[in-house]
Amino acid sequence: MKPSLQTVGHALWRSPDERNTDPRRAHRPAREPEVPGEHRRPGRDNRIDTLRGLLLVIMTIDHLGGPLYAISYSPLGFVTAAEGFVFLSGYMFALAYVLRAPDLRTLRRTSIRRAALIYRYYIAALALLVGLTWLLPRLGVYWHLGGTIHHPWVWNLLSFAMVNQPAYFDILPMYVVFVLVTPFAVLGIRRGYAGLVAAASVGIWAIGSLLHPAGPLTALLAGDYRAGHFNLLCWQLLWTLGLLLGCYRDTVRRALGRMPASAWLALLVFLGALCLARHDLLSIGLSAQDSALDSTKMGWLRLFDTLGLLVLTAGLLRFVPRTARVPWLDYLGRSSIQVFTFQVLLVYLDMGIGFRVEALGSPALHVVYTLACVLTLTLPAFLHHRRRQRA
């Protein structure tokens, strides 16, 4: 009889001390807890780092706009790079931190340190933009940061508290929250309740589709304030599913290998229909503004489209070696926080430059400009890797 998912989860998450409580091994001396960095399970996955690097490039192009935007933004359906980035971030957090933590206490400390790191990058980028706006108030017009001048105390306090979220800063505060609550999800997984964790996440998504946690705040903070684009209650589902897939990746890989050809064909038909609908080549009775395809609340059809593409990607990755990578994209993906923060600053810089390039009326020139901006993503990755080598 094959072990249940609960049994697999309990065996996977038993700490070294728990493994030594077997009465048959009572005569053996207890082993020392494993060092997190030397855990028997592998850490990073080059394929996933490459995909994360690709998604960072796509998000940068999407934010910069221009001719390449028509190609990069949602080409495969009603899914953007942001959905994939959040999901893969949860998956990589499981591989790099959760599976390598010998016990929950270590994971809690790791999660707090990781969340603090993300928050520091958020604060550093925000402080830089606020400081420049104070020095050159005209920038507040380009950057829509007038609130830092008109309401300096309240605006800045709410921004540093991640309540007020300037444009393009949405993912970093969301990332901080997800990392901090991950140990609670792992507690359930470790005790063999992965199904309950998934069900709770789906339930929270359903609640979020009816109630936006920032709704009352958005109504209260009108004008210069912005509560963020993404509904935290809905988008946590992508992080949680990525976390679960990372924890049970071997089980998922075997399940994908057993999927019949008819299931893959049905998936391709479903994804193909949504792709055609996205490009107005097929009518499905829904518009891009329909609640089922809503980006903020992760509408149900948008969620299914995202999950379908993720399943297809996971199925294709079964035929790609774990060590396979595209060097430059892998390089970016390994410094995702640093690169993402840099691209936020890059997009703000573009707000004062991009429209001037576009005014020249040359699409080719704008393409060159966009590609040059994308290449600058190498800088934060280089600085991060060099700092790690020196540490």
JOLIN-V452646 format. One line per field, one symbol per residue. ss: DSSP state (2 for helix, 1 for strand, 0 for the rest). phi: phi as a letter, one per 20 degrees, with the letter a starting at -180 (. if undefined). burial: b if it has 24 or more other C-alpha atoms within 12 Angstrom, else e. Layout:
ss=???
phi=???
burial=???
This chain:
ss=0000222222222002222000222000000000022200000002222222222222222222000022220000000022222222222222222200000222222222222222222222222222222220002222200022220222222222000000000222222222222222222222000222222222222222220000222222000000000002222222222222222022222222200022222222222222222200000000000022200000022222222222222222200000000022222220022222222222222200022222200022222222222220222222222222220
phi=.fffffffffffdffgfffeefgfdffeffefgffgfdffefefdgfffffffffffffffgffmngfffeeelfdqecdfffffffffffffffecffeefbffffffffffffffffffffffffffffffffcgfffffeldfffefcgffffffffemeecggmegfffffgffffeggfffgfffendffffffffffffffffdcefeggffffeenedbeoeefgfefffffffffffffdfffffffffeffffffffffffffffffffeldbedmcdfefffdfefelgfffffffffffffffffffedggefadgfffffffcfffffffffffffffgdcgffffffmdgffffffffffffffffffffffffffff
burial=eeeebeeebbebbbbbeebeeeeeeeeeeeeeeeebeeeebbbbbbbbbbbbbbbbbbbbbbbbbbbbbeebbbbbbbbbbbbbbbbbbbbbbbbbbbbbbbbbebbbebbbebbeebbebbbebbeebbebbeeeeebbeebbbbbbbeeeeebbebbbebbbbbbbbbbbbbbbbbbbbbbbbbbbbbbbbbbebbeebbebbbebbeebbbbeeeeeeeebbbbbbbbbbbbbbbbbbbbbbbbbbeeeeeebeeeeeeebeebeebbbebbebbeeeeeeeeebeeeebbbbbbbbbbbbbbbbbbbbbbbebeeeeeeebeebbbbbbbbbbbbbbbbbbbbbebbeebeebbeeeeeeebbebbeebbbbbbbbbeebeeeeeee
